[in-house]
Amino acid sequence: MEIPVLWSVVLLVAAAWNLLVWPQFWRRVTRDPRARDDAGRPTRFYTVHAVLVGVSVVLAVLVGVVGVLGLLG
């Protein structure tokens, strides 16, 4: 894969940013009282945010891999 070095760096910065931000956000979601009902089961709030965080982290890893491949290629 051949992409300009600057774009590879931008991809790596974007990946790092997302890997720093989303786990912190997830910690706040799990502590939020709206995350569980009275019986302790996950709510829709929890489920929606779990999907959002999961997809975002997977995309961050993929973007980071493309950034690394761009630097190596």
All heavy atoms as TSV, in Angstrom:
chain	resi	resn	atom	element	x	y	z
A	1	MET	N	N	0.850	-1.167	0.000
A	1	MET	CA	C	0.000	0.000	0.000
A	1	MET	C	C	0.896	1.231	0.000
A	1	MET	O	O	1.815	1.321	0.794
A	1	MET	CB	C	-0.892	-0.030	1.244
A	1	MET	CG	C	-1.700	1.211	1.421
A	1	MET	SD	S	-2.780	1.132	2.845
A	1	MET	CE	C	-3.939	-0.068	2.291
A	2	GLU	N	N	0.572	2.141	-0.888
A	2	GLU	CA	C	1.388	3.352	-0.944
A	2	GLU	C	C	0.497	4.578	-0.784
A	2	GLU	O	O	-0.325	4.896	-1.652
A	2	GLU	CB	C	2.139	3.418	-2.268
A	2	GLU	CG	C	3.214	4.469	-2.250
A	2	GLU	CD	C	4.180	4.309	-3.405
A	2	GLU	OE1	O	4.451	3.156	-3.786
A	2	GLU	OE2	O	4.626	5.325	-3.908
A	3	ILE	N	N	0.644	5.230	0.358
A	3	ILE	CA	C	-0.041	6.490	0.612
A	3	ILE	C	C	0.995	7.460	1.166
A	3	ILE	O	O	2.013	7.033	1.719
A	3	ILE	CB	C	-1.231	6.323	1.585
A	3	ILE	CG1	C	-0.790	5.738	2.920
A	3	ILE	CG2	C	-2.322	5.483	0.986
A	3	ILE	CD1	C	-1.907	5.647	3.940
A	4	PRO	N	N	0.771	8.743	1.010
A	4	PRO	CA	C	1.746	9.715	1.518
A	4	PRO	C	C	1.970	9.560	3.027
A	4	PRO	O	O	1.062	9.195	3.775
A	4	PRO	CB	C	1.106	11.062	1.200
A	4	PRO	CG	C	0.153	10.785	0.081
A	4	PRO	CD	C	-0.332	9.386	0.308
A	5	VAL	N	N	3.173	9.845	3.442
A	5	VAL	CA	C	3.540	9.718	4.860
A	5	VAL	C	C	2.638	10.590	5.733
A	5	VAL	O	O	2.203	10.170	6.813
A	5	VAL	CB	C	5.034	10.085	5.068
A	5	VAL	CG1	C	5.377	10.156	6.543
A	5	VAL	CG2	C	5.918	9.085	4.353
A	6	LEU	N	N	2.335	11.782	5.267
A	6	LEU	CA	C	1.483	12.681	6.050
A	6	LEU	C	C	0.121	12.042	6.322
A	6	LEU	O	O	-0.392	12.098	7.440
A	6	LEU	CB	C	1.303	14.019	5.327
A	6	LEU	CG	C	0.387	15.023	6.033
A	6	LEU	CD1	C	0.947	15.379	7.407
A	6	LEU	CD2	C	0.209	16.256	5.183
A	7	TRP	N	N	-0.468	11.388	5.318
A	7	TRP	CA	C	-1.760	10.731	5.518
A	7	TRP	C	C	-1.633	9.545	6.467
A	7	TRP	O	O	-2.544	9.277	7.255
A	7	TRP	CB	C	-2.369	10.296	4.191
A	7	TRP	CG	C	-2.954	11.471	3.457
A	7	TRP	CD1	C	-2.482	12.033	2.318
A	7	TRP	CD2	C	-4.082	12.250	3.853
A	7	TRP	NE1	N	-3.261	13.105	1.965
A	7	TRP	CE2	C	-4.250	13.255	2.887
A	7	TRP	CE3	C	-4.968	12.186	4.914
A	7	TRP	CZ2	C	-5.279	14.197	2.966
A	7	TRP	CZ3	C	-5.988	13.116	4.996
A	7	TRP	CH2	C	-6.137	14.111	4.027
A	8	SER	N	N	-0.522	8.849	6.393
A	8	SER	CA	C	-0.297	7.741	7.330
A	8	SER	C	C	-0.244	8.255	8.760
A	8	SER	O	O	-0.820	7.646	9.676
A	8	SER	CB	C	1.002	7.015	6.991
A	8	SER	OG	O	0.896	6.382	5.755
A	9	VAL	N	N	0.423	9.374	8.953
A	9	VAL	CA	C	0.508	9.974	10.291
A	9	VAL	C	C	-0.872	10.438	10.756
A	9	VAL	O	O	-1.246	10.231	11.914
A	9	VAL	CB	C	1.530	11.135	10.301
A	9	VAL	CG1	C	1.479	11.908	11.603
A	9	VAL	CG2	C	2.930	10.605	10.042
A	10	VAL	N	N	-1.641	11.030	9.855
A	10	VAL	CA	C	-3.003	11.457	10.203
A	10	VAL	C	C	-3.840	10.249	10.632
A	10	VAL	O	O	-4.574	10.310	11.631
A	10	VAL	CB	C	-3.670	12.191	9.020
A	10	VAL	CG1	C	-5.158	12.386	9.256
A	10	VAL	CG2	C	-2.982	13.529	8.774
A	11	LEU	N	N	-3.726	9.148	9.910
A	11	LEU	CA	C	-4.466	7.942	10.278
A	11	LEU	C	C	-4.032	7.412	11.642
A	11	LEU	O	O	-4.867	6.979	12.451
A	11	LEU	CB	C	-4.294	6.864	9.212
A	11	LEU	CG	C	-4.949	7.156	7.860
A	11	LEU	CD1	C	-4.550	6.090	6.840
A	11	LEU	CD2	C	-6.453	7.231	7.997
A	12	LEU	N	N	-2.740	7.436	11.915
A	12	LEU	CA	C	-2.239	6.965	13.216
A	12	LEU	C	C	-2.704	7.868	14.360
A	12	LEU	O	O	-3.065	7.379	15.435
A	12	LEU	CB	C	-0.721	6.858	13.190
A	12	LEU	CG	C	-0.182	5.708	12.350
A	12	LEU	CD1	C	1.335	5.805	12.223
A	12	LEU	CD2	C	-0.593	4.379	12.936
A	13	VAL	N	N	-2.715	9.162	14.119
A	13	VAL	CA	C	-3.198	10.095	15.152
A	13	VAL	C	C	-4.690	9.870	15.397
A	13	VAL	O	O	-5.139	9.850	16.552
A	13	VAL	CB	C	-2.909	11.559	14.740
A	13	VAL	CG1	C	-3.638	12.540	15.640
A	13	VAL	CG2	C	-1.405	11.818	14.768
A	14	ALA	N	N	-5.457	9.686	14.324
A	14	ALA	CA	C	-6.895	9.431	14.475
A	14	ALA	C	C	-7.132	8.136	15.248
A	14	ALA	O	O	-8.006	8.071	16.124
A	14	ALA	CB	C	-7.563	9.366	13.106
A	15	ALA	N	N	-6.371	7.109	14.933
A	15	ALA	CA	C	-6.514	5.831	15.636
A	15	ALA	C	C	-6.162	5.984	17.118
A	15	ALA	O	O	-6.901	5.503	17.996
A	15	ALA	CB	C	-5.629	4.768	14.994
A	16	ALA	N	N	-5.063	6.669	17.399
A	16	ALA	CA	C	-4.646	6.873	18.795
A	16	ALA	C	C	-5.697	7.666	19.558
A	16	ALA	O	O	-6.038	7.328	20.705
A	16	ALA	CB	C	-3.292	7.578	18.834
A	17	TRP	N	N	-6.214	8.713	18.940
A	17	TRP	CA	C	-7.237	9.538	19.585
A	17	TRP	C	C	-8.452	8.681	19.964
A	17	TRP	O	O	-8.943	8.741	21.085
A	17	TRP	CB	C	-7.650	10.670	18.658
A	17	TRP	CG	C	-8.817	11.448	19.172
A	17	TRP	CD1	C	-10.107	11.339	18.792
A	17	TRP	CD2	C	-8.783	12.431	20.211
A	17	TRP	NE1	N	-10.893	12.196	19.510
A	17	TRP	CE2	C	-10.103	12.886	20.396
A	17	TRP	CE3	C	-7.774	12.983	20.996
A	17	TRP	CZ2	C	-10.435	13.853	21.324
A	17	TRP	CZ3	C	-8.110	13.946	21.930
A	17	TRP	CH2	C	-9.415	14.373	22.083
A	18	ASN	N	N	-8.923	7.890	19.021
A	18	ASN	CA	C	-10.088	7.055	19.283
A	18	ASN	C	C	-9.810	5.994	20.336
A	18	ASN	O	O	-10.680	5.677	21.153
A	18	ASN	CB	C	-10.584	6.409	17.986
A	18	ASN	CG	C	-11.395	7.377	17.168
A	18	ASN	OD1	O	-12.494	7.738	17.558
A	18	ASN	ND2	N	-10.850	7.823	16.053
A	19	LEU	N	N	-8.605	5.445	20.349
A	19	LEU	CA	C	-8.261	4.433	21.353
A	19	LEU	C	C	-8.070	5.044	22.737
A	19	LEU	O	O	-8.145	4.339	23.746
A	19	LEU	CB	C	-7.027	3.650	20.918
A	19	LEU	CG	C	-7.263	2.738	19.711
A	19	LEU	CD1	C	-5.944	2.126	19.240
A	19	LEU	CD2	C	-8.277	1.654	20.037
A	20	LEU	N	N	-7.846	6.341	22.790
A	20	LEU	CA	C	-7.771	7.022	24.086
A	20	LEU	C	C	-9.149	7.467	24.574
A	20	LEU	O	O	-9.451	7.372	25.759
A	20	LEU	CB	C	-6.851	8.245	23.994
A	20	LEU	CG	C	-5.367	7.970	23.880
A	20	LEU	CD1	C	-4.615	9.251	23.565
A	20	LEU	CD2	C	-4.852	7.361	25.169
A	21	VAL	N	N	-9.972	7.957	23.665
A	21	VAL	CA	C	-11.245	8.553	24.049
A	21	VAL	C	C	-12.328	7.517	24.349
A	21	VAL	O	O	-13.016	7.596	25.377
A	21	VAL	CB	C	-11.734	9.518	22.944
A	21	VAL	CG1	C	-13.161	9.960	23.183
A	21	VAL	CG2	C	-10.805	10.719	22.875
A	22	TRP	N	N	-12.518	6.531	23.473
A	22	TRP	CA	C	-13.653	5.618	23.622
A	22	TRP	C	C	-13.604	4.752	24.875
A	22	TRP	O	O	-14.647	4.573	25.520
A	22	TRP	CB	C	-13.843	4.783	22.361
A	22	TRP	CG	C	-14.426	5.610	21.257
A	22	TRP	CD1	C	-13.784	6.043	20.146
A	22	TRP	CD2	C	-15.743	6.139	21.191
A	22	TRP	NE1	N	-14.632	6.804	19.381
A	22	TRP	CE2	C	-15.845	6.875	19.998
A	22	TRP	CE3	C	-16.855	6.058	22.016
A	22	TRP	CZ2	C	-17.007	7.525	19.613
A	22	TRP	CZ3	C	-18.019	6.706	21.636
A	22	TRP	CH2	C	-18.084	7.431	20.448
A	23	PRO	N	N	-12.462	4.206	25.266
A	23	PRO	CA	C	-12.462	3.440	26.530
A	23	PRO	C	C	-12.826	4.298	27.753
A	23	PRO	O	O	-13.524	3.826	28.657
A	23	PRO	CB	C	-11.028	2.913	26.631
A	23	PRO	CG	C	-10.594	2.816	25.202
A	23	PRO	CD	C	-11.213	4.016	24.532
A	24	GLN	N	N	-12.388	5.560	27.760
A	24	GLN	CA	C	-12.769	6.456	28.857
A	24	GLN	C	C	-14.273	6.695	28.858
A	24	GLN	O	O	-14.913	6.716	29.914
A	24	GLN	CB	C	-12.036	7.798	28.723
A	24	GLN	CG	C	-10.540	7.699	28.802
A	24	GLN	CD	C	-10.079	7.181	30.142
A	24	GLN	OE1	O	-10.663	7.482	31.178
A	24	GLN	NE2	N	-9.024	6.391	30.134
A	25	PHE	N	N	-14.831	6.893	27.684
A	25	PHE	CA	C	-16.268	7.080	27.546
A	25	PHE	C	C	-17.011	5.840	28.038
A	25	PHE	O	O	-18.031	5.942	28.737
A	25	PHE	CB	C	-16.611	7.380	26.080
A	25	PHE	CG	C	-18.074	7.575	25.822
A	25	PHE	CD1	C	-18.717	8.744	26.200
A	25	PHE	CD2	C	-18.815	6.582	25.204
A	25	PHE	CE1	C	-20.063	8.922	25.961
A	25	PHE	CE2	C	-20.161	6.752	24.960
A	25	PHE	CZ	C	-20.789	7.923	25.338
A	26	TRP	N	N	-16.503	4.666	27.677
A	26	TRP	CA	C	-17.141	3.410	28.097
A	26	TRP	C	C	-17.178	3.287	29.616
A	26	TRP	O	O	-18.172	2.844	30.193
A	26	TRP	CB	C	-16.432	2.223	27.467
A	26	TRP	CG	C	-17.032	0.924	27.890
A	26	TRP	CD1	C	-16.447	-0.046	28.636
A	26	TRP	CD2	C	-18.358	0.466	27.611
A	26	TRP	NE1	N	-17.332	-1.082	28.837
A	26	TRP	CE2	C	-18.506	-0.792	28.215
A	26	TRP	CE3	C	-19.430	0.999	26.917
A	26	TRP	CZ2	C	-19.691	-1.515	28.142
A	26	TRP	CZ3	C	-20.605	0.267	26.850
A	26	TRP	CH2	C	-20.714	-0.971	27.450
A	27	ARG	N	N	-16.109	3.703	30.271
A	27	ARG	CA	C	-16.088	3.654	31.739
A	27	ARG	C	C	-17.206	4.518	32.320
A	27	ARG	O	O	-17.852	4.146	33.301
A	27	ARG	CB	C	-14.733	4.107	32.270
A	27	ARG	CG	C	-13.696	3.044	32.152
A	27	ARG	CD	C	-12.413	3.406	32.898
A	27	ARG	NE	N	-11.352	2.668	32.240
A	27	ARG	CZ	C	-10.418	3.193	31.479
A	27	ARG	NH1	N	-10.368	4.486	31.309
A	27	ARG	NH2	N	-9.520	2.440	30.900
A	28	ARG	N	N	-17.419	5.685	31.716
A	28	ARG	CA	C	-18.483	6.563	32.199
A	28	ARG	C	C	-19.863	5.963	31.935
A	28	ARG	O	O	-20.763	6.091	32.763
A	28	ARG	CB	C	-18.373	7.948	31.565
A	28	ARG	CG	C	-17.264	8.770	32.233
A	28	ARG	CD	C	-17.196	10.164	31.681
A	28	ARG	NE	N	-16.435	10.049	30.431
A	28	ARG	CZ	C	-16.620	10.804	29.364
A	28	ARG	NH1	N	-17.525	11.736	29.358
A	28	ARG	NH2	N	-15.884	10.629	28.294
A	29	VAL	N	N	-20.022	5.318	30.793
A	29	VAL	CA	C	-21.307	4.688	30.473
A	29	VAL	C	C	-21.615	3.592	31.484
A	29	VAL	O	O	-22.748	3.486	31.975
A	29	VAL	CB	C	-21.298	4.124	29.032
A	29	VAL	CG1	C	-22.486	3.202	28.803
A	29	VAL	CG2	C	-21.295	5.255	28.013
A	30	THR	N	N	-20.636	2.763	31.809
A	30	THR	CA	C	-20.901	1.643	32.726
A	30	THR	C	C	-21.239	2.127	34.136
A	30	THR	O	O	-21.919	1.414	34.874
A	30	THR	CB	C	-19.703	0.676	32.787
A	30	THR	OG1	O	-18.540	1.381	33.209
A	30	THR	CG2	C	-19.464	0.034	31.435
A	31	ARG	N	N	-20.782	3.308	34.499
A	31	ARG	CA	C	-21.089	3.851	35.828
A	31	ARG	C	C	-22.391	4.649	35.853
A	31	ARG	O	O	-22.870	5.008	36.930
A	31	ARG	CB	C	-19.947	4.753	36.288
A	31	ARG	CG	C	-18.680	3.998	36.556
A	31	ARG	CD	C	-17.583	4.933	37.009
A	31	ARG	NE	N	-16.321	4.219	37.090
A	31	ARG	CZ	C	-15.161	4.719	36.759
A	31	ARG	NH1	N	-15.067	5.956	36.332
A	31	ARG	NH2	N	-14.057	3.999	36.857
A	32	ASP	N	N	-22.926	4.941	34.695
A	32	ASP	CA	C	-24.141	5.740	34.599
A	32	ASP	C	C	-25.332	4.940	35.134
A	32	ASP	O	O	-25.489	3.759	34.803
A	32	ASP	CB	C	-24.371	6.114	33.130
A	32	ASP	CG	C	-25.410	7.196	32.962
A	32	ASP	OD1	O	-26.559	6.987	33.401
A	32	ASP	OD2	O	-25.064	8.246	32.387
A	33	PRO	N	N	-26.178	5.557	35.937
A	33	PRO	CA	C	-27.337	4.834	36.482
A	33	PRO	C	C	-28.315	4.363	35.407
A	33	PRO	O	O	-29.080	3.427	35.626
A	33	PRO	CB	C	-28.008	5.838	37.414
A	33	PRO	CG	C	-27.302	7.122	37.243
A	33	PRO	CD	C	-26.060	6.900	36.461
A	34	ARG	N	N	-28.276	4.980	34.229
A	34	ARG	CA	C	-29.182	4.570	33.147
A	34	ARG	C	C	-28.721	3.285	32.465
A	34	ARG	O	O	-29.453	2.708	31.665
A	34	ARG	CB	C	-29.267	5.679	32.097
A	34	ARG	CG	C	-29.878	6.966	32.631
A	34	ARG	CD	C	-29.773	8.079	31.625
A	34	ARG	NE	N	-28.373	8.476	31.508
A	34	ARG	CZ	C	-27.925	9.409	30.678
A	34	ARG	NH1	N	-28.773	10.026	29.864
A	34	ARG	NH2	N	-26.648	9.721	30.644
A	35	ALA	N	N	-27.513	2.805	32.792
A	35	ALA	CA	C	-26.958	1.626	32.121
A	35	ALA	C	C	-27.606	0.321	32.579
A	35	ALA	O	O	-27.586	-0.662	31.849
A	35	ALA	CB	C	-25.450	1.563	32.346
A	36	ARG	N	N	-28.156	0.301	33.772
A	36	ARG	CA	C	-28.765	-0.927	34.312
A	36	ARG	C	C	-30.139	-0.605	34.885
A	36	ARG	O	O	-30.351	0.468	35.446
A	36	ARG	CB	C	-27.886	-1.513	35.410
A	36	ARG	CG	C	-26.472	-1.799	34.941
A	36	ARG	CD	C	-26.209	-3.245	34.952
A	36	ARG	NE	N	-24.864	-3.509	34.418
A	36	ARG	CZ	C	-24.607	-4.514	33.636
A	36	ARG	NH1	N	-25.549	-5.366	33.316
A	36	ARG	NH2	N	-23.389	-4.722	33.185
A	37	ASP	N	N	-31.035	-1.563	34.766
A	37	ASP	CA	C	-32.358	-1.371	35.366
A	37	ASP	C	C	-32.304	-1.759	36.845
A	37	ASP	O	O	-31.244	-2.089	37.382
A	37	ASP	CB	C	-33.443	-2.125	34.592
A	37	ASP	CG	C	-33.243	-3.644	34.616
A	37	ASP	OD1	O	-32.436	-4.145	35.419
A	37	ASP	OD2	O	-33.924	-4.323	33.815
A	38	ASP	N	N	-33.446	-1.754	37.488
A	38	ASP	CA	C	-33.505	-2.049	38.925
A	38	ASP	C	C	-33.062	-3.468	39.251
A	38	ASP	O	O	-32.590	-3.740	40.354
A	38	ASP	CB	C	-34.921	-1.809	39.460
A	38	ASP	CG	C	-35.288	-0.331	39.421
A	38	ASP	OD1	O	-34.365	0.509	39.455
A	38	ASP	OD2	O	-36.490	-0.026	39.334
A	39	ALA	N	N	-33.197	-4.378	38.283
A	39	ALA	CA	C	-32.787	-5.766	38.492
A	39	ALA	C	C	-31.316	-5.992	38.132
A	39	ALA	O	O	-30.810	-7.099	38.254
A	39	ALA	CB	C	-33.672	-6.693	37.669
A	40	GLY	N	N	-30.654	-4.947	37.652
A	40	GLY	CA	C	-29.237	-5.072	37.311
A	40	GLY	C	C	-28.968	-5.501	35.880
A	40	GLY	O	O	-27.818	-5.728	35.499
A	41	ARG	N	N	-30.029	-5.614	35.090
A	41	ARG	CA	C	-29.856	-6.006	33.689
A	41	ARG	C	C	-29.475	-4.795	32.837
A	41	ARG	O	O	-29.908	-3.683	33.120
A	41	ARG	CB	C	-31.152	-6.618	33.160
A	41	ARG	CG	C	-31.510	-7.946	33.796
A	41	ARG	CD	C	-32.773	-8.518	33.179
A	41	ARG	NE	N	-33.872	-7.550	33.251
A	41	ARG	CZ	C	-34.892	-7.634	34.095
A	41	ARG	NH1	N	-34.971	-8.639	34.935
A	41	ARG	NH2	N	-35.837	-6.724	34.099
A	42	PRO	N	N	-28.685	-5.030	31.778
A	42	PRO	CA	C	-28.328	-3.921	30.882
A	42	PRO	C	C	-29.566	-3.324	30.199
A	42	PRO	O	O	-30.473	-4.055	29.808
A	42	PRO	CB	C	-27.417	-4.563	29.831
A	42	PRO	CG	C	-26.970	-5.849	30.420
A	42	PRO	CD	C	-28.041	-6.275	31.374
A	43	THR	N	N	-29.585	-2.018	30.089
A	43	THR	CA	C	-30.683	-1.313	29.431
A	43	THR	C	C	-30.335	-1.049	27.965
A	43	THR	O	O	-29.234	-1.352	27.510
A	43	THR	CB	C	-30.946	0.027	30.132
A	43	THR	OG1	O	-29.766	0.824	30.029
A	43	THR	CG2	C	-31.325	-0.162	31.585
A	44	ARG	N	N	-31.269	-0.457	27.245
A	44	ARG	CA	C	-30.996	-0.069	25.855
A	44	ARG	C	C	-29.874	0.970	25.802
A	44	ARG	O	O	-29.082	0.983	24.868
A	44	ARG	CB	C	-32.248	0.480	25.194
A	44	ARG	CG	C	-33.251	-0.591	24.901
A	44	ARG	CD	C	-34.444	-0.027	24.178
A	44	ARG	NE	N	-35.421	-1.095	23.968
A	44	ARG	CZ	C	-36.649	-0.889	23.600
A	44	ARG	NH1	N	-37.083	0.329	23.393
A	44	ARG	NH2	N	-37.465	-1.912	23.421
A	45	PHE	N	N	-29.854	1.851	26.780
A	45	PHE	CA	C	-28.781	2.842	26.881
A	45	PHE	C	C	-27.421	2.146	26.867
A	45	PHE	O	O	-26.514	2.523	26.125
A	45	PHE	CB	C	-28.965	3.645	28.181
A	45	PHE	CG	C	-27.866	4.614	28.492
A	45	PHE	CD1	C	-27.910	5.904	27.995
A	45	PHE	CD2	C	-26.805	4.252	29.309
A	45	PHE	CE1	C	-26.902	6.811	28.295
A	45	PHE	CE2	C	-25.801	5.149	29.616
A	45	PHE	CZ	C	-25.842	6.434	29.105
A	46	TYR	N	N	-27.281	1.132	27.673
A	46	TYR	CA	C	-26.046	0.361	27.770
A	46	TYR	C	C	-25.739	-0.333	26.440
A	46	TYR	O	O	-24.618	-0.263	25.936
A	46	TYR	CB	C	-26.186	-0.675	28.882
A	46	TYR	CG	C	-24.967	-1.525	29.130
A	46	TYR	CD1	C	-24.044	-1.174	30.099
A	46	TYR	CD2	C	-24.744	-2.699	28.408
A	46	TYR	CE1	C	-22.930	-1.957	30.339
A	46	TYR	CE2	C	-23.640	-3.482	28.640
A	46	TYR	CZ	C	-22.731	-3.112	29.609
A	46	TYR	OH	O	-21.628	-3.886	29.840
A	47	THR	N	N	-26.738	-0.988	25.873
A	47	THR	CA	C	-26.545	-1.751	24.639
A	47	THR	C	C	-26.150	-0.853	23.474
A	47	THR	O	O	-25.212	-1.158	22.733
A	47	THR	CB	C	-27.829	-2.525	24.290
A	47	THR	OG1	O	-28.180	-3.352	25.403
A	47	THR	CG2	C	-27.641	-3.378	23.057
A	48	VAL	N	N	-26.847	0.258	23.318
A	48	VAL	CA	C	-26.535	1.186	22.225
A	48	VAL	C	C	-25.111	1.708	22.361
A	48	VAL	O	O	-24.354	1.765	21.385
A	48	VAL	CB	C	-27.556	2.351	22.203
A	48	VAL	CG1	C	-27.071	3.491	21.320
A	48	VAL	CG2	C	-28.908	1.853	21.748
A	49	HIS	N	N	-24.732	2.064	23.566
A	49	HIS	CA	C	-23.382	2.590	23.767
A	49	HIS	C	C	-22.312	1.501	23.636
A	49	HIS	O	O	-21.204	1.770	23.184
A	49	HIS	CB	C	-23.293	3.321	25.108
A	49	HIS	CG	C	-23.978	4.649	25.066
A	49	HIS	ND1	N	-25.310	4.782	25.329
A	49	HIS	CD2	C	-23.522	5.881	24.753
A	49	HIS	CE1	C	-25.648	6.055	25.185
A	49	HIS	NE2	N	-24.575	6.737	24.835
A	50	ALA	N	N	-22.650	0.281	24.009
A	50	ALA	CA	C	-21.710	-0.829	23.830
A	50	ALA	C	C	-21.416	-1.042	22.346
A	50	ALA	O	O	-20.253	-1.223	21.946
A	50	ALA	CB	C	-22.265	-2.107	24.451
A	51	VAL	N	N	-22.457	-0.994	21.523
A	51	VAL	CA	C	-22.266	-1.144	20.077
A	51	VAL	C	C	-21.462	0.027	19.532
A	51	VAL	O	O	-20.516	-0.160	18.746
A	51	VAL	CB	C	-23.627	-1.279	19.361
A	51	VAL	CG1	C	-23.470	-1.206	17.853
A	51	VAL	CG2	C	-24.311	-2.577	19.769
A	52	LEU	N	N	-21.809	1.232	19.931
A	52	LEU	CA	C	-21.101	2.429	19.480
A	52	LEU	C	C	-19.617	2.365	19.822
A	52	LEU	O	O	-18.753	2.587	18.969
A	52	LEU	CB	C	-21.734	3.671	20.111
A	52	LEU	CG	C	-21.065	5.009	19.817
A	52	LEU	CD1	C	-21.210	5.362	18.352
A	52	LEU	CD2	C	-21.671	6.090	20.686
A	53	VAL	N	N	-19.310	2.027	21.049
A	53	VAL	CA	C	-17.912	1.945	21.482
A	53	VAL	C	C	-17.201	0.795	20.780
A	53	VAL	O	O	-16.068	0.945	20.310
A	53	VAL	CB	C	-17.830	1.806	23.021
A	53	VAL	CG1	C	-16.410	1.503	23.459
A	53	VAL	CG2	C	-18.336	3.074	23.689
A	54	GLY	N	N	-17.846	-0.346	20.686
A	54	GLY	CA	C	-17.227	-1.500	20.031
A	54	GLY	C	C	-16.879	-1.224	18.580
A	54	GLY	O	O	-15.758	-1.490	18.131
A	55	VAL	N	N	-17.818	-0.667	17.830
A	55	VAL	CA	C	-17.566	-0.350	16.423
A	55	VAL	C	C	-16.469	0.692	16.305
A	55	VAL	O	O	-15.578	0.584	15.450
A	55	VAL	CB	C	-18.868	0.117	15.732
A	55	VAL	CG1	C	-18.588	0.721	14.367
A	55	VAL	CG2	C	-19.846	-1.033	15.624
A	56	SER	N	N	-16.490	1.695	17.156
A	56	SER	CA	C	-15.486	2.757	17.098
A	56	SER	C	C	-14.080	2.236	17.396
A	56	SER	O	O	-13.116	2.642	16.740
A	56	SER	CB	C	-15.845	3.876	18.077
A	56	SER	OG	O	-17.056	4.470	17.694
A	57	VAL	N	N	-13.960	1.340	18.346
A	57	VAL	CA	C	-12.644	0.777	18.673
A	57	VAL	C	C	-12.146	-0.120	17.536
A	57	VAL	O	O	-10.964	-0.056	17.166
A	57	VAL	CB	C	-12.694	0.029	20.026
A	57	VAL	CG1	C	-11.435	-0.781	20.248
A	57	VAL	CG2	C	-12.894	1.024	21.165
A	58	VAL	N	N	-13.031	-0.914	16.966
A	58	VAL	CA	C	-12.626	-1.755	15.831
A	58	VAL	C	C	-12.170	-0.882	14.664
A	58	VAL	O	O	-11.131	-1.142	14.042
A	58	VAL	CB	C	-13.775	-2.698	15.404
A	58	VAL	CG1	C	-13.483	-3.351	14.062
A	58	VAL	CG2	C	-14.000	-3.757	16.478
A	59	LEU	N	N	-12.923	0.175	14.367
A	59	LEU	CA	C	-12.518	1.081	13.287
A	59	LEU	C	C	-11.190	1.769	13.601
A	59	LEU	O	O	-10.362	1.954	12.702
A	59	LEU	CB	C	-13.607	2.123	13.032
A	59	LEU	CG	C	-14.865	1.613	12.347
A	59	LEU	CD1	C	-15.919	2.706	12.277
A	59	LEU	CD2	C	-14.553	1.079	10.966
A	60	ALA	N	N	-10.973	2.129	14.850
A	60	ALA	CA	C	-9.715	2.758	15.234
A	60	ALA	C	C	-8.540	1.813	14.986
A	60	ALA	O	O	-7.488	2.227	14.475
A	60	ALA	CB	C	-9.758	3.180	16.705
A	61	VAL	N	N	-8.716	0.554	15.329
A	61	VAL	CA	C	-7.648	-0.426	15.102
A	61	VAL	C	C	-7.390	-0.586	13.608
A	61	VAL	O	O	-6.235	-0.590	13.162
A	61	VAL	CB	C	-8.000	-1.781	15.756
A	61	VAL	CG1	C	-7.038	-2.870	15.319
A	61	VAL	CG2	C	-8.014	-1.647	17.274
A	62	LEU	N	N	-8.446	-0.674	12.816
A	62	LEU	CA	C	-8.283	-0.821	11.371
A	62	LEU	C	C	-7.605	0.402	10.756
A	62	LEU	O	O	-6.713	0.270	9.904
A	62	LEU	CB	C	-9.634	-1.076	10.705
A	62	LEU	CG	C	-10.302	-2.400	11.047
A	62	LEU	CD1	C	-11.697	-2.467	10.443
A	62	LEU	CD2	C	-9.455	-3.572	10.598
A	63	VAL	N	N	-8.002	1.583	11.176
A	63	VAL	CA	C	-7.379	2.814	10.683
A	63	VAL	C	C	-5.905	2.843	11.085
A	63	VAL	O	O	-5.042	3.237	10.293
A	63	VAL	CB	C	-8.133	4.054	11.209
A	63	VAL	CG1	C	-7.339	5.324	11.008
A	63	VAL	CG2	C	-9.480	4.162	10.527
A	64	GLY	N	N	-5.610	2.412	12.299
A	64	GLY	CA	C	-4.212	2.355	12.746
A	64	GLY	C	C	-3.392	1.377	11.921
A	64	GLY	O	O	-2.239	1.660	11.555
A	65	VAL	N	N	-3.973	0.247	11.598
A	65	VAL	CA	C	-3.260	-0.741	10.766
A	65	VAL	C	C	-2.976	-0.164	9.384
A	65	VAL	O	O	-1.865	-0.303	8.855
A	65	VAL	CB	C	-4.076	-2.060	10.659
A	65	VAL	CG1	C	-3.530	-2.964	9.573
A	65	VAL	CG2	C	-4.094	-2.768	12.005
A	66	VAL	N	N	-3.957	0.515	8.801
A	66	VAL	CA	C	-3.741	1.138	7.491
A	66	VAL	C	C	-2.653	2.204	7.591
A	66	VAL	O	O	-1.796	2.309	6.705
A	66	VAL	CB	C	-5.057	1.737	6.939
A	66	VAL	CG1	C	-4.800	2.564	5.686
A	66	VAL	CG2	C	-6.061	0.639	6.647
A	67	GLY	N	N	-2.655	2.972	8.670
A	67	GLY	CA	C	-1.606	3.977	8.863
A	67	GLY	C	C	-0.231	3.367	8.954
A	67	GLY	O	O	0.736	3.848	8.351
A	68	VAL	N	N	-0.092	2.275	9.684
A	68	VAL	CA	C	1.193	1.589	9.816
A	68	VAL	C	C	1.613	1.010	8.467
A	68	VAL	O	O	2.772	1.145	8.049
A	68	VAL	CB	C	1.128	0.483	10.889
A	68	VAL	CG1	C	2.350	-0.404	10.829
A	68	VAL	CG2	C	0.983	1.109	12.276
A	69	LEU	N	N	0.685	0.377	7.773
A	69	LEU	CA	C	1.001	-0.193	6.454
A	69	LEU	C	C	1.425	0.913	5.477
A	69	LEU	O	O	2.312	0.697	4.645
A	69	LEU	CB	C	-0.191	-0.967	5.900
A	69	LEU	CG	C	-0.538	-2.259	6.621
A	69	LEU	CD1	C	-1.814	-2.864	6.043
A	69	LEU	CD2	C	0.608	-3.245	6.563
A	70	GLY	N	N	0.825	2.078	5.602
A	70	GLY	CA	C	1.209	3.194	4.753
A	70	GLY	C	C	2.628	3.664	5.029
A	70	GLY	O	O	3.354	4.052	4.110
A	71	LEU	N	N	3.032	3.609	6.280
A	71	LEU	CA	C	4.407	4.000	6.627
A	71	LEU	C	C	5.420	2.951	6.183
A	71	LEU	O	O	6.543	3.280	5.817
A	71	LEU	CB	C	4.532	4.229	8.136
A	71	LEU	CG	C	3.872	5.483	8.681
A	71	LEU	CD1	C	4.014	5.518	10.199
A	71	LEU	CD2	C	4.466	6.739	8.062
A	72	LEU	N	N	5.013	1.691	6.235
A	72	LEU	CA	C	5.924	0.616	5.868
A	72	LEU	C	C	6.017	0.402	4.355
A	72	LEU	O	O	7.022	-0.108	3.865
A	72	LEU	CB	C	5.487	-0.701	6.523
A	72	LEU	CG	C	5.486	-0.712	8.050
A	72	LEU	CD1	C	4.949	-2.043	8.550
A	72	LEU	CD2	C	6.881	-0.460	8.585
A	73	GLY	N	N	4.929	0.763	3.654
A	73	GLY	CA	C	4.859	0.467	2.226
A	73	GLY	C	C	5.393	1.514	1.383
A	73	GLY	O	O	6.236	2.015	0.934
